Amino acid sequence: MKTASRSNSWNAGDICPANASLLIRFDPEVIKPNDLLAELKAIEAGGAASTKSLNTRILELPVYYDDPWTRETLMRFRDRHQDPNATDLEYSARINNYAGVADFIGAHSGSPWFVSMVGFVAGCPFMFQMVERDKQIQAPKYVRPRTDTPKQCVAHGGCFSAIYPVRGAGGYQMFGITPMPIYDPNQTTSYLREFMILFRPGDIVKFRSISRGEYDALVEEIAKERFFPKEQKVSFSLAAFENAPARYSREILETFDGR
């Protein structure tokens, strides 16, 4: 089966994992479908995923929460929202039983997020909050989708946070915006020269809340090609996380120094 190479010894192209499915594109002249199916079944029967670890990385992502661009956009589409009298952040904070927007932002940025898949739109990460199930942020999509969403908007639908790589239609609740491009088909962004997509399945994301001043400064640094995201290699153990989600996630964040 052929694969497409990329940096950091990560392969993609013909194998595309999603949250509840796995797409495999193959050449039937090279491998017979029944042989491929037998191989996949053997892999599946080889052992529980919880017994294995994943060599991955923690990646810090600055987010300007409650920014003026997503706020302006969401206000244009209140007739499509569950609560026309509240912003997306206000609504999401209330239905998740937080005292207010500040507490909700603290919860969203205070825990790590696991990238379970990348796709739907090129470079879009779907991220699962690494906390106990009863503490996971939940928010429904808009009643009717918007026809506009700002580029690099950090948003949430169901149990997944996501980032819109490009401007376009969407239905997720909008929380903020990151100054970091996550998709660059021209590969002119300093940290996307080797590969046009930032995220890969298995990444652990650490959101960092930033101010308007820091947002503007980072936009300038990125434009001057002087910015590189903070990241650190880490070994992720599914068994350890499932055994004690809060403690394991806290330990991961405590070891992160952005090297």
C-alpha positions in Angstrom: 0.0 0.0 0.0 1.4 3.3 -1.0 1.7 6.2 1.4 2.7 9.9 1.1 5.7 11.0 3.2 5.8 14.1 5.4 8.0 15.5 8.1 8.6 14.1 11.5 8.3 10.5 10.1 4.6 10.8 10.0 2.8 9.2 7.0 -0.5 10.2 5.5 -2.3 10.4 2.2 -3.8 6.9 1.7 -4.8 6.2 5.3 -7.2 8.7 6.8 -8.4 8.1 10.3 -11.7 9.8 11.5 -13.5 9.7 14.8 -15.6 6.7 14.0 -14.1 5.3 10.8 -10.9 4.6 8.9 -10.6 5.4 5.2 -8.0 3.4 3.3 -7.3 4.0 -0.4 -5.4 1.2 -2.1 -4.5 -0.2 -5.5 -6.3 -3.5 -6.1 -3.6 -4.4 -8.6 -1.0 -4.3 -5.8 -3.0 -5.9 -3.0 -6.2 -7.9 -3.2 -9.2 -6.5 -1.3 -9.7 -9.7 0.7 -6.0 -9.7 1.6 -6.3 -6.1 2.9 -9.4 -6.9 4.9 -7.7 -9.9 6.5 -4.7 -7.8 7.4 -6.9 -5.1 9.0 -8.9 -7.7 11.0 -5.6 -9.2 12.2 -4.5 -5.7 13.4 -7.8 -5.1 15.1 -7.6 -8.4 16.9 -4.0 -7.9 17.9 -4.7 -6.2 21.2 -6.6 -3.4 22.9 -5.5 0.1 22.1 -5.5 0.9 25.8 -2.4 -1.2 26.3 -0.3 1.0 23.9 1.4 4.3 24.0 1.7 7.0 21.3 4.8 9.1 20.7 3.4 12.5 20.0 3.8 16.1 20.9 2.1 18.9 23.0 1.5 22.0 20.9 0.6 25.4 22.4 -2.0 27.4 20.6 -2.7 31.0 21.5 -6.4 32.0 21.4 -7.9 35.5 21.6 -11.3 34.6 23.2 -14.4 36.7 22.6 -12.6 38.6 19.8 -14.4 41.3 17.8 -14.3 39.4 14.5 -16.1 36.2 15.7 -18.5 38.4 17.8 -19.4 40.5 14.8 -20.0 37.4 12.8 -22.1 35.6 15.4 -24.3 38.6 15.9 -25.2 38.6 12.2 -26.6 35.0 12.6 -28.6 35.2 15.9 -31.7 34.1 14.1 -30.0 30.8 13.5 -28.9 30.2 17.1 -30.6 28.4 20.0 -30.4 31.7 22.1 -30.7 34.9 20.0 -30.1 37.0 23.1 -26.7 35.6 24.1 -23.3 35.3 22.4 -22.0 31.8 21.7 -19.7 32.0 24.7 -22.5 33.2 27.0 -24.8 30.4 25.8 -22.1 27.7 26.1 -21.1 28.8 29.6 -24.7 28.7 30.8 -25.6 25.3 29.4 -22.4 23.8 30.8 -23.2 25.3 34.3 -20.3 27.8 34.5 -20.8 31.0 36.4 -19.9 33.1 33.5 -17.8 33.5 30.3 -14.5 34.0 32.2 -14.9 30.7 34.1 -15.9 29.0 30.9 -12.8 30.3 29.1 -10.7 29.1 32.0 -12.1 25.6 31.6 -11.7 25.5 27.9 -8.1 26.7 28.0 -7.2 25.0 31.3 -7.2 21.4 30.1 -5.4 19.7 27.2 -7.2 18.6 24.1 -6.4 15.4 22.0 -6.6 15.7 18.2 -8.6 12.7 17.2 -8.8 13.5 13.5 -7.9 16.1 10.9 -10.1 16.6 7.9 -13.6 17.5 6.6 -12.0 20.8 5.6 -8.2 20.6 4.8 -6.3 21.0 8.0 -9.3 21.2 10.4 -8.5 19.4 13.7 -11.2 17.8 15.8 -10.1 17.9 19.4 -11.4 15.9 22.4 -11.1 17.4 25.8 -8.9 15.4 28.1 -11.1 15.5 31.3 -13.6 13.2 33.0 -16.6 12.5 30.8 -19.0 14.4 33.0 -16.8 17.5 32.9 -16.4 17.6 29.1 -17.7 20.8 27.4 -20.8 20.0 25.3 -22.5 22.5 23.0 -24.8 21.8 20.1 -24.3 23.2 16.6 -26.4 26.2 15.4 -30.0 25.4 14.6 -29.2 26.4 11.1 -25.6 26.8 9.7 -24.1 30.2 9.2 -22.9 31.2 5.7 -19.8 32.8 7.2 -17.1 31.9 9.8 -13.8 33.8 10.3 -10.6 32.1 9.3 -8.8 30.5 12.2 -11.9 30.6 14.4 -11.8 28.3 17.5 -15.2 26.7 17.8 -17.1 23.9 19.3 -19.8 21.4 18.3 -21.0 18.4 20.3 -18.0 17.3 22.4 -15.4 18.5 19.9 -13.5 21.7 19.6 -12.3 22.6 16.1 -10.5 25.3 14.3 -11.7 26.6 10.9 -8.6 26.7 8.6 -10.3 29.0 6.1 -13.2 31.4 6.0 -16.5 29.8 5.1 -19.8 28.4 6.2 -20.1 26.6 9.5 -22.4 25.7 12.4 -20.1 25.3 15.5 -20.3 27.7 18.4 -17.6 30.4 18.0 -15.4 31.0 21.0 -12.4 33.0 19.7 -9.7 33.2 17.1 -6.0 32.2 16.9 -3.4 34.3 15.2 -1.7 31.1 13.9 -2.5 29.9 10.4 -3.1 26.1 10.6 -3.3 25.5 6.9 -1.1 27.1 4.2 -1.2 25.5 0.7 1.5 27.9 -0.5 3.8 26.8 2.4 5.1 30.4 3.0 4.3 30.4 6.8 7.5 29.8 8.8 6.4 26.7 10.5 4.4 25.2 7.6 7.2 25.2 5.0 7.7 21.4 5.2 4.0 20.5 5.2 1.0 22.7 4.6 -1.1 21.4 7.5 -0.1 22.0 11.2 -2.1 19.4 13.1 -1.9 15.6 12.9 -3.9 12.9 14.7 -2.5 12.3 18.1 -1.4 15.8 18.8 -2.2 17.2 22.3 -3.2 20.9 22.2 -2.7 23.4 25.0 -4.8 26.5 24.4 -3.4 29.7 25.9 -5.7 32.7 26.4 -4.2 35.9 25.0 -5.2 39.6 24.9 -5.8 41.8 21.9 -2.3 43.3 22.2 -0.6 39.9 22.2 -2.8 38.8 19.3 -1.7 41.8 17.2 2.0 41.2 18.2 1.8 37.6 17.1 0.1 38.4 13.8 3.1 40.7 13.1 5.6 38.1 14.1 4.0 35.5 11.8 3.9 38.0 8.9 7.6 38.6 9.4 8.1 34.8 9.4 9.7 34.9 12.8 7.2 32.9 14.8 7.3 29.1 15.6 4.7 27.5 17.8 5.8 26.1 21.2 5.8 22.3 21.2 7.3 19.4 23.1 7.6 15.7 22.5 5.6 13.5 24.8 4.5 9.8 25.2 0.7 9.5 25.5 -0.7 6.5 27.4 -4.4 5.8 26.8 -4.4 3.4 29.8 -3.0 6.0 32.1 -5.4 8.6 30.9 -8.4 6.4 31.3 -7.3 5.4 34.8 -7.1 9.0 36.1 -8.0 11.6 33.4 -7.7 14.7 35.6 -4.4 13.7 37.2 -2.9 12.5 33.9 -3.9 15.7 32.0 -2.5 17.8 34.9 0.8 16.0 34.8 1.0 16.5 31.0 0.5 20.2 31.3 3.0 20.5 34.2 5.8 18.9 32.1 5.2 21.2 29.2 7.8 24.0 28.9 7.4 24.8 25.2 10.9 23.6 24.1 
